Amino acid sequence: MAGIELLSDQGFRADGRRPHELRKIRCRMGVFQQADGSAFIEQGNTKVLATVYGPHEITGGRSKALHDKVFINCQYSMATFSTGERKRRPKGDRRSQEMSVNLKKTFEAAILTHLYPRSQIDIYVQVLQSDGGNYCACVNAATLAVIDAGIPMRDYICACTSSMLEDTPVVDISYLEETAGGPEMVLALLPKSQQIVLFQQNSRLHADNLEKVIDMCIRGCKDVHAVLDQVVKEHVSEETNLMKAS
């Protein structure tokens, strides 16, 4: 890390952003026709593909069937080429399993699970390129894919990270900032109700800074929501125009 200035005296981060600014987000919905719903998202240099299948009959044994709600199956994976290490990443490794469990818990809080008893919804996310904020990009991509599949939700789920750089709270941290050794906070939010559905912190944070970092994270989630909502509106408009044209 020697020689790299993470936050300049003028308040700019290493990639030129202000502390409160998100990385540029680009999204597309309906990118994989074979799935019931799909989406591709770029948050800075982090790129994620999400696909959704279902609701459909329970697969792999009826013991998973829930009589009063849908069973949500989530699988997280990283492409071999997603980082500079180029190492083989088995789907069942500990990190992937942890991320899959977190995704499952997150989407159980937002999907109207009672509408599809004794059924299953599959959510697959794959990190194609990793540059920080992998989990958040996966949540945001999966949210668009679930919406694309027409599955009812209480609200969007928007996720964002935040940290402290030289006593300054910053949002949507990159891989460079992740590896700087500071505290990292991950938060998933239902924006309308402001209900937090996932909260993680990887290291200690002084009580005086906790509220600042949480506020920065929530602000980031709301900014993500504005982007995702616009993408959904544009996608619906395009689909409507295509239907009219045909």
N, C-alpha and C positions, 0 to 999 in steps of 0.2 A: 504493500500500500504506500510505500515511500514515494514521495514526489507527487502524489495525486491529491488535489485539494477537493474534498467532498462538498464544502460550502465556502464560497468566497466571501471576502469582506463586504462585497456589494450585495450579498444575499442570493447568489446564483449557485445552483448545484453543478456537479461535474458535467451533466448533460445539458446545461443551460436553462433548466427549469427553476422557477421560484419555489419556495418550500410548499406552497399550497397547490401547485399545479400537477395535474395528472400527466402521465405519458400520453402520447397521441393514441386514440383508440379507433380502430377500423373494424367493422363487423359486416358479416353477410349471413343471411338466413336462407335456408333451403338449398344448401350447397351439395347435399348428398341425397339423390333422388330415391335410393333404395330404402332409406330410413323413413319413419313416420315424421320425424322432425330432425333438423340438423342446423348447425351454425358454425361459423369460423370467426375467430376473433384475434386481433393483434392488439396487444397493449405494449406499446413501445416495441421492443424486439422479441417479446414473448408471444408465441403463436400457439393457438389451441383449436382443435377440432372437436366438436361435441355432436353425438348422434343419440337419438331417442327412439325406442321401439315400444309400442304398446299404446294403451293397455291391451294385454293379450292374456291367454290362459297361462296358468302357472307352469313353468318348465322345471325339470330336474326333481320332480317328486312333489306330491300334494302336501307334504308336511310343511312346506313354506307358506301355504295358503292361509290368509287371515280372513276370518268370517265377516269382520266389520270394516275392513279397509284394504287398500291395495298394498301389495308387497313391492317395495322399491329396491331395485338392484342397481348399484353404482359400481363402476369399474374405472379406475384411474391408471393411466400408463404414460410412460415417457418414451418417445421414439429414440432409437439407438443414436441417431444423429442430432438429437435435440441440444446437446452440450458439446463443448470442445473435447471432452474426455473420450467420446466415442466408445463408451463401454456398454456391454450388453446389460440390459435392464429387464430381468424377468418380471412378469406381471404380478407374481406373488411375493415380491420382496416386501420387507417390513414397511418401508416408506410408502409404497404404493397402497398397501393394505390400510395404513393409517389414513391416507388421503381419501380412499374409497369410503371408509367408515364415516369420515367427516362430511363428505358429500351426501351420503345417505341421510345422516341426521339433519343436514341443512335443508334438503329438499322435502323431507318428511314434515318439516315445519311450515312449508309453503304450499305444497300440492294439496288439493282437496281430496285427501285419500279415501274418505268415506263414500265417494261417488262410485268407486270401482272395487267393491268387496270381492274376495277370492280371485283377484286378477294380479297381473304383474306389469310393472313399468321398468324398462331397462334404460339406464343412462350411462353412456360410454364417453369418456373424455380422454383425449390423447394430446400430450404436449409435444408439438412438432419442433419448437425452438424455445429454449429456456433462457430468460434473462431477468429473473426475479419476479415475484408475485405469481408463481405458477398456480397455486390454489385459487387465488382470486380470479385469475383469468379463466380457470376451469368453471368456477361457479357462474361467472358472467356469460360464458359461452353456453353452458348447460341451460341457463335460464332462457336464453333465446331459442334454444333447440326445443325445450319443453313447450314454449309458446308456439313455435312453428308446428309442433305436433298437435296443437289444439287441446292440450290438457289444462283444465282449469286450475288456477292458482289463486291464493289469497292476495298475492302481490308479487311484484318482481322480487328476486333475490339479488342484491348487489353486494359485491365484496371488494374490500380494499385493504391495503397495508399502510402502516405508518411507523415512524421511528423518530429518534432524536439524533440530530447531527449538531454537535457543538452547542448544546443547550437550546436548539431550535427544532420544534416539531416539523416533520416533513411527511408528505403523503405519497403513496404509490411508489415504493422504493424499488430501485433497480438491483440487479445482481451485485453490482459494485458496492452499493450502499448496504445490501444485505450482509455482505462479507466483511464490512468494516468493523464488526464486533459490537455494534450498538444494539439496544433493545429493538425487537421487531414485534409489532402487534398486527394480528389478522382479525378482521371483523366482517361478518356477513349480516346484512340488515334488510328488513322489510321496510322500504322507505316511507310508505304512507303512515304506518302505525309507529314507525321508528323502533320496532321490536328487533332486538339483537338475537339472531338465531345461532351464531357461532362467535366465540371470542377466544383467542389464543394469544399468549405472550411467551416469547422464548427466553427471556431473561429478566432480571430485576429492573424495576423502574422506580425512581424516587416518587414518593406520594405527591410531591409538589408538581411533578410533570405528568402524572397519570391522566388527569382530566384534560390537559392540553392535547395529549397524544390521542386520547379517545375522541375528543371533539374533532381533531384533524381527520381521523379515520372516518367518522360519521359524515363529515363534510365531503370526503372523497367518495363515499358510497352514494351520496345524493348526486354528485357530479356524474358518476358512472350511470346512475338511473336516468338522468337527463339524456345521455348519449344512447342508451339502450332503448328508451321509449321512442326516441326519434327514429331509430333504425326500424323498430316494429311498425311504426306508423307508415314509414316509406315502403316497407315490404308489403303491408296490407294494401296500400294504394296501388302498388305495381301489380299485385295479384288480382285486384278488383278490375283494373284496366285490361288485363289480359283476358279475364273472363268475359268482359263486355265485348272485347274485340272478336272473341271466338263465337 
